[in-house]
Amino acid sequence: MQRTERLFALAEYLRGRRTGVTAETLAERFGVTVRTIYRDLDALRAAAMPLAAERGRGGGYALDRSYSLPPVNFTAREAALIVALGRFAIDMRLLPFTDTLESALDKVRSALSTSAQRELLTRLKELSFLGVPALPAKKSVREAIERAWFEQQPVRITYVDGNYLETTRDIRVMSVIMDRHETRIDAVELDKDERRPFRLDRITHAEVLRPSGA
């Protein structure tokens, strides 16, 4: 990668994240020395890019928070790959949060010009994926789990275990695990303070709870 190309790529990388990133991480990302990264950062500052060095945990180099970003522009090639992977994730049920993903893909398409959208449709017709979709889950359950996870709220679920025993549990979602044929919710049961997984397809009902004191 030539220096001019690397400077553009570095600027785009920093624009894409507002949290600090260390010079060591940037050097590994772009395959250069830390000293080269320092020179590149100085060049971006000289070009009036508002870079700041943040100290402490999560610190590093970042754009000034008051810096507003222009609209994102995708090439047809970039959009085709993003949309294709998004469609694959939806069709194979790799991600349970399909409505949010669909909305994001619509925004990617809307960022393209008319000619680029035509090219995108052509490229998508030439891509195909084979596989076995993950087990399905109710839309209302997926929406509640998504909200609880992103908003870090407790959620009450009705769960049917492997012995077909139905129980109601109050949990807090810690992470989402996507296996080849099933999606699991890694959660803490609030009344027992125990961490355990729940298969998404075995949750028959989910309701986001208000935190105590709300």
C-alpha positions as CSV (number, residue, x, y, z in Angstrom):
1,M,0.0,0.0,0.0
2,Q,1.4,3.4,-1.1
3,R,1.6,6.1,1.5
4,T,-1.1,8.3,-0.1
5,E,-3.4,5.3,-0.3
6,R,-2.6,4.4,3.4
7,L,-3.3,7.9,4.6
8,F,-6.8,7.8,3.0
9,A,-7.4,4.3,4.5
10,L,-6.2,5.5,7.9
11,A,-8.5,8.5,7.8
12,E,-11.4,6.3,6.9
13,Y,-10.6,3.9,9.6
14,L,-10.5,6.7,12.2
15,R,-13.7,8.2,10.8
16,G,-15.4,4.8,11.3
17,R,-14.8,4.7,15.0
18,R,-14.9,7.5,17.6
19,T,-13.2,5.5,20.4
20,G,-9.5,5.7,20.9
21,V,-7.2,3.3,19.1
22,T,-3.5,2.9,19.9
23,A,-0.6,3.5,17.5
24,E,0.4,-0.1,18.0
25,T,-3.1,-1.3,16.9
26,L,-3.0,1.0,13.9
27,A,0.5,-0.2,13.0
28,E,-0.7,-3.8,13.1
29,R,-3.8,-3.0,11.1
30,F,-1.9,-1.3,8.3
31,G,1.2,-3.5,8.4
32,V,3.7,-0.7,9.1
33,T,5.9,0.3,12.0
34,V,4.6,2.4,14.9
35,R,7.0,5.2,13.8
36,T,5.4,5.2,10.4
37,I,2.0,5.5,12.0
38,Y,3.2,8.5,14.0
39,R,4.3,10.2,10.8
40,D,1.0,9.4,9.1
41,L,-0.9,10.9,12.1
42,D,1.2,14.0,11.9
43,A,0.4,14.3,8.2
44,L,-3.4,14.0,8.9
45,R,-3.1,16.7,11.5
46,A,-1.3,18.9,9.0
47,A,-4.2,18.3,6.6
48,A,-6.5,19.8,9.3
49,M,-8.0,16.5,10.5
50,P,-8.9,17.1,14.1
51,L,-7.0,14.2,15.8
52,A,-6.6,14.0,19.5
53,A,-4.7,11.6,21.8
54,E,-6.8,10.3,24.7
55,R,-5.2,8.9,27.8
56,G,-6.3,6.1,30.1
57,R,-8.4,3.0,29.6
58,G,-9.9,2.9,26.1
59,G,-7.6,5.8,25.1
60,G,-5.5,6.2,22.0
61,Y,-5.9,8.3,18.9
62,A,-9.4,9.5,17.9
63,L,-11.2,12.2,16.0
64,D,-12.5,15.1,18.0
65,R,-16.0,14.3,19.2
66,S,-17.3,17.6,17.7
67,Y,-16.2,16.6,14.3
68,S,-19.2,15.8,12.1
69,L,-18.9,13.2,9.4
70,P,-20.2,13.6,5.9
71,P,-22.7,11.1,4.4
72,V,-21.2,7.6,3.8
73,N,-20.6,6.8,0.2
74,F,-20.3,3.2,-0.9
75,T,-19.0,1.8,-4.2
76,A,-21.2,-0.8,-5.8
77,R,-18.5,-3.4,-5.0
78,E,-18.5,-2.5,-1.3
79,A,-22.3,-2.4,-1.1
80,A,-22.6,-5.7,-3.0
81,L,-20.4,-7.5,-0.4
82,I,-22.2,-5.9,2.5
83,V,-25.6,-6.6,1.2
84,A,-24.7,-10.2,0.2
85,L,-23.4,-11.0,3.6
86,G,-26.4,-9.4,5.2
87,R,-28.8,-11.4,3.0
88,F,-26.8,-14.6,3.9
89,A,-27.1,-13.9,7.6
90,I,-30.8,-13.3,7.3
91,D,-31.5,-16.4,5.0
92,M,-29.4,-18.7,7.2
93,R,-30.8,-17.1,10.4
94,L,-27.3,-16.5,11.6
95,L,-28.3,-13.2,13.2
96,P,-31.7,-13.3,15.0
97,F,-32.2,-9.5,14.7
98,T,-33.4,-9.6,11.1
99,D,-35.5,-6.4,11.0
100,T,-32.7,-4.3,12.2
101,L,-30.3,-5.9,9.7
102,E,-32.9,-5.3,6.9
103,S,-33.1,-1.7,7.8
104,A,-29.3,-1.3,7.8
105,L,-29.1,-3.0,4.3
106,D,-31.8,-0.6,3.0
107,K,-29.6,2.3,4.1
108,V,-26.6,0.8,2.3
109,R,-28.6,0.5,-0.9
110,S,-29.9,4.1,-0.5
111,A,-26.4,5.4,-0.3
112,L,-25.8,4.3,-3.9
113,S,-26.4,6.2,-7.1
114,T,-29.0,4.7,-9.6
115,S,-26.3,3.2,-11.8
116,A,-24.5,1.8,-8.8
117,Q,-27.8,0.2,-7.6
118,R,-28.2,-1.4,-10.9
119,E,-24.7,-2.8,-10.7
120,L,-25.4,-4.0,-7.2
121,L,-28.4,-6.0,-8.3
122,T,-26.4,-7.6,-11.1
123,R,-23.6,-8.6,-8.7
124,L,-26.1,-10.0,-6.2
125,K,-27.6,-12.3,-8.8
126,E,-24.2,-13.8,-9.3
127,L,-23.7,-14.6,-5.7
128,S,-25.2,-17.7,-4.0
129,F,-24.8,-19.3,-0.6
130,L,-25.6,-22.9,0.4
131,G,-26.2,-24.1,3.9
132,V,-28.7,-25.3,6.5
133,P,-30.5,-22.4,8.2
134,A,-30.4,-22.1,12.0
135,L,-33.5,-23.1,13.9
136,P,-36.3,-20.5,13.7
137,A,-37.5,-18.3,16.6
138,K,-40.6,-16.2,17.1
139,K,-40.3,-12.7,15.8
140,S,-41.7,-11.2,19.0
141,V,-39.0,-13.2,21.0
142,R,-36.2,-12.0,18.7
143,E,-37.4,-8.4,19.0
144,A,-37.5,-8.5,22.8
145,I,-34.1,-10.2,23.1
146,E,-32.6,-7.6,20.8
147,R,-34.0,-4.7,22.8
148,A,-33.0,-6.3,26.1
149,W,-29.5,-6.9,24.9
150,F,-28.8,-3.6,23.3
151,E,-30.5,-1.6,26.0
152,Q,-29.0,-3.8,28.8
153,Q,-32.4,-4.4,30.4
154,P,-33.6,-7.5,32.1
155,V,-36.1,-9.7,30.2
156,R,-38.6,-12.3,31.4
157,I,-38.6,-15.4,29.2
158,T,-40.8,-18.5,29.0
159,Y,-38.5,-21.4,28.2
160,V,-39.1,-25.0,27.2
161,D,-36.1,-27.2,28.0
162,G,-35.0,-30.5,26.5
163,N,-37.5,-32.4,28.6
164,Y,-40.4,-30.2,27.4
165,L,-40.6,-28.6,30.8
166,E,-41.9,-25.0,30.6
167,T,-40.5,-22.4,33.1
168,T,-40.5,-18.6,33.4
169,R,-37.2,-16.9,34.2
170,D,-35.9,-13.4,34.6
171,I,-32.6,-13.0,32.9
172,R,-30.0,-10.5,31.7
173,V,-28.5,-11.1,28.3
174,M,-24.7,-11.2,28.5
175,S,-23.9,-12.3,24.9
176,V,-25.4,-13.9,21.8
177,I,-23.7,-17.1,20.5
178,M,-24.4,-18.1,16.9
179,D,-23.7,-21.7,16.2
180,R,-24.2,-23.4,12.8
181,H,-27.7,-24.6,13.5
182,E,-28.8,-22.7,16.6
183,T,-28.6,-19.4,18.4
184,R,-27.9,-19.4,22.1
185,I,-28.4,-16.6,24.6
186,D,-25.7,-16.5,27.3
187,A,-27.5,-15.0,30.2
188,V,-27.6,-14.6,34.0
189,E,-30.6,-15.8,35.8
190,L,-31.4,-12.9,38.1
191,D,-33.0,-14.8,41.0
192,K,-30.2,-17.4,41.2
193,D,-27.4,-15.2,40.0
194,E,-26.2,-18.0,37.8
195,R,-24.9,-17.8,34.3
196,R,-26.2,-20.3,31.7
197,P,-27.1,-20.5,28.0
198,F,-30.7,-20.6,26.6
199,R,-31.5,-21.7,23.1
200,L,-33.3,-19.0,21.3
201,D,-35.7,-21.4,19.4
202,R,-36.9,-22.8,22.8
203,I,-38.0,-19.4,24.1
204,T,-41.7,-19.2,23.5
205,H,-42.3,-15.7,25.0
206,A,-40.1,-12.8,26.0
207,E,-40.9,-9.5,27.7
208,V,-38.4,-6.7,28.5
209,L,-38.7,-5.7,32.1
210,R,-38.2,-2.3,33.6
211,P,-35.2,-2.1,35.9
212,S,-35.9,-1.9,39.6
213,G,-36.6,1.7,40.6
214,A,-37.6,2.8,37.1
